[in-house]
Structures are given as C-alpha cells and as structure tokens.
Amino acid sequence: MGVFKKKFMSVAYVVCGVVLLILIGLIIASQRQNSKLQAQIDGKLTQVQQVKSQNHRIDQRNRQYALPQVTQTTITQTKDFLGPMLTWRSWAQYAHNLDTLRQKYPKIASEHVVSLSGDSIGTGISGRSTYKDFKAFLTEQPQQIITTFTHERSGPSATSDKSWLMAAQMQSGQLEVTSLAPIE
C-alpha cells in the first residue's frame, strides 16, 4: 500500500496543483475583467462630470438670456401700449383705443401715470396722431426699460412734435408705466 499511497499522494498533489493553477488563472482573468470594468466606470464618471459641467455652463447662459427675454417682453408690451395710445385718425378711433387700453392695461389705467380717462377727446374735426423714433434702453432694474419716442400730432390748423421719456416694467405679468415725462 505504500506505493499506492505514494502514487495517490503524487496524483493528489498534481490535481491540487492543476486546481491551484486554474484558480490562479481565474483570479487573474477576474482581476483583468475588474480592471477593464473599472476603466469603463471611470470613463463614464468622467463623461458624467463633463456633462454636468456643460449643463452648468448652459444654465448660466440661459440665465443670461432670460433677462433679455423678459426685457424683450417689456419692449413688445410697451409698443403694444403706445400704438393705440398715440396712433389714431379720428376722435372716435382715439376714444375706442382708450377703451381698449383701459381693458388691456388695468394697472396703467388705475395708477394715473398715463391718462386713459378720455378727458382729452375733442369735438369737431380731429387731427392725426402717430409716434416715431421709438428707442428702448435697459436699466439696472430687472424687467425695466426706459424708452424715448416722438409724438406727432397734426390738426386742421397746427402740427406739433414732442419727444417723451417713459419708464416701464413688467410687474406680475402686466405692463406698468412708472413715469412719463416730456423731454424739454
């Protein structure tokens, strides 16, 4: 039995050695696979960081463009207000325009910076009224603009041009005229 035991032990050592080599091979293959996966994860994490950084830059740009968009809304609303206020060819059209403005801009009508009462409606032959040279300027206050324009009126016996300075802003989604004064 001694020889058998020696052969058995030799075979057992060989089998153990082979199993050990297979295990070492599997561990090395697993380690390589883990390294590849870790490299992929690191690459994905780098991509995520780059995307977050790019998104942050885009958010900053969007915030920069948000103010001009609000300001553009204020400019558009101001033009929409001045058009009916200053452009008319008859007293009836002027009265109709004032009614429309009182309904569309109740905040302006209630604050009395600009008179929308209709007290200035005349009788008889009306003149013509229009405006030109509209320019808008940004202010330091968000959503506020300063505008200048020239109001032209021509009647049966006289013509006049007057330049105006107006401050307007959007407040709760509505146009608010904070000041209106002639430019002397």
C-alpha positions, 0 to 999 in steps of 0.5 A: 500500500505504500506505493499506492499511497505514494502514487495517490499522494503524487496524483493528489498533489498534481490535481491540487496543483492543476486546481491551484493553477486554474484558480490562479488563472481565474483570479487573474482573468477576474482581476483583468475583467475588474480592471477593464470594468473599472476603466469603463466606470471611470470613463463614464464618471468622467463623461458624467462630470463633463456633462454636468459641467456643460449643463452648468455652463448652459444654465448660466447662459440661459440665465443670461438670456432670460433677462433679455427675454423678459426685457424683450417682453417689456419692449413688445408690451410697451409698443403694444401700449403706445400704438393705440395710445398715440396712433389714431385718425379720428376722435372716435378711433382715439376714444375706442383705443382708450377703451381698449387700453383701459381693458388691456392695461388695468394697472396703467389705467388705475395708477394715473401715470398715463391718462386713459380717462378720455378727458382729452377727446375733442369735438369737431374735426380731429387731427392725426396722431402717430409716434416715431423714433421709438428707442428702448434702453435697459436699466439696472432694474430687472424687467425695466426699460426706459424708452424715448419716442416722438409724438406727432400730432397734426390738426386742421390748423397746427402740427406739433412734435414732442419727444417723451421719456417713459419708464416701464416694467413688467410687474406680475405679468402686466405692463406698468408705466412708472413715469412719463415725462416730456423731454424739454 
